Amino acid sequence: MEWKITIKKLEVDNKKDYSCLVDDIANSEKIKELSKKYNIPENIIHEFISQFLIKVFKEKKNTEEEIIEKFSMPREIVDEVKRQASSSLSLQ
């Protein structure tokens, strides 16, 4: 008897992890505090976190700087997103 593990199934599970992580980081107290400090709406923060984690670290389609420039995101927020993500995922 042979067992077959499909890559598609693993990718789906990995994508779920990123979706939950985006929500968790966007809803964290520290990110909410920083978004108020810099007067950035929650939907912009959420979109930034989503693109930053998925397009930069998962899909590797963009560089960190491209996404940071696109959103004109303050370095303090970027560092906090990276800090929280690194405690949940292995960012390369």
matplotlib code that plots the C-alpha trace (Angstrom):
import matplotlib.pyplot as plt

x = [0.0, 1.3, 0.4, 0.2, 0.3, -0.6, 1.1, -2.2, -3.6, -0.5, -0.7, -4.4, -3.5, -0.6, -2.8, -5.3, -2.4, -1.5, -5.2, -5.5, -2.2, -3.1, -6.3, -4.5, -1.8, -4.2, -6.4, -3.5, -3.4, 0.0, -1.0, -4.2, -2.2, 0.3, -2.5, -4.0, -0.6, 0.0, -3.7, -4.0, -7.4, -7.8, -8.7, -5.4, -3.4, -5.2, -4.5, -0.8, -0.3, -2.0, 0.1, 3.3, 3.0, 1.5, 3.2, 6.6, 7.1, 4.7, 4.5, 7.8, 6.4, 7.4, 10.2, 9.5, 10.4, 7.9, 5.0, 6.3, 6.5, 3.2, 1.4, 3.9, 3.9, 5.9, 8.9, 7.6, 4.5, 6.5, 8.8, 5.9, 4.3, 7.5, 8.0, 4.5, 4.7, 8.1, 6.8, 4.2, 5.9, 9.5, 10.0, 12.9]
y = [0.0, 3.4, 6.8, 9.8, 13.4, 16.0, 19.4, 21.1, 20.1, 21.4, 24.7, 25.2, 24.7, 27.1, 29.8, 29.4, 30.0, 33.3, 34.5, 33.9, 35.5, 38.6, 39.0, 38.3, 40.9, 43.5, 43.1, 43.2, 45.9, 47.1, 47.5, 49.3, 51.6, 52.4, 52.9, 55.5, 57.1, 57.5, 58.1, 55.1, 53.5, 49.9, 48.7, 50.2, 48.5, 45.2, 45.4, 46.3, 43.3, 41.0, 42.1, 42.3, 38.8, 37.1, 38.8, 39.3, 36.2, 33.5, 34.2, 36.1, 38.3, 41.7, 43.0, 44.4, 47.9, 47.7, 47.0, 49.5, 52.3, 51.4, 52.0, 54.7, 52.7, 54.0, 51.8, 51.3, 49.6, 47.5, 46.4, 45.4, 43.4, 41.5, 40.9, 39.5, 37.4, 36.0, 34.6, 32.7, 31.8, 31.4, 34.4, 34.1]
z = [0.0, -0.9, 0.6, -1.7, -0.3, -2.8, -2.9, -3.6, -0.2, 1.6, -0.3, 0.7, 4.4, 4.1, 2.5, 5.5, 7.9, 6.1, 6.0, 9.8, 10.4, 8.5, 10.6, 13.8, 13.1, 11.8, 14.9, 17.4, 20.0, 19.0, 15.3, 16.3, 18.5, 15.7, 13.1, 15.4, 16.0, 12.2, 11.4, 9.0, 8.4, 9.5, 5.9, 4.6, 7.4, 6.7, 2.9, 3.6, 5.9, 3.5, 0.5, 2.6, 3.9, 0.9, -2.0, -0.4, 1.8, 0.4, -3.4, -3.6, -6.3, -4.8, -2.6, 0.9, -0.3, -3.2, -0.9, 1.7, -0.9, -2.5, 0.9, 2.2, 5.4, 8.4, 9.3, 12.9, 11.5, 9.1, 11.9, 14.1, 11.3, 10.7, 14.4, 14.9, 11.7, 12.5, 15.8, 13.8, 10.6, 9.4, 7.2, 4.8]

ax = plt.figure().add_subplot(projection="3d")
ax.plot(x, y, z, "-o")
ax.set_aspect("equal")
plt.show()
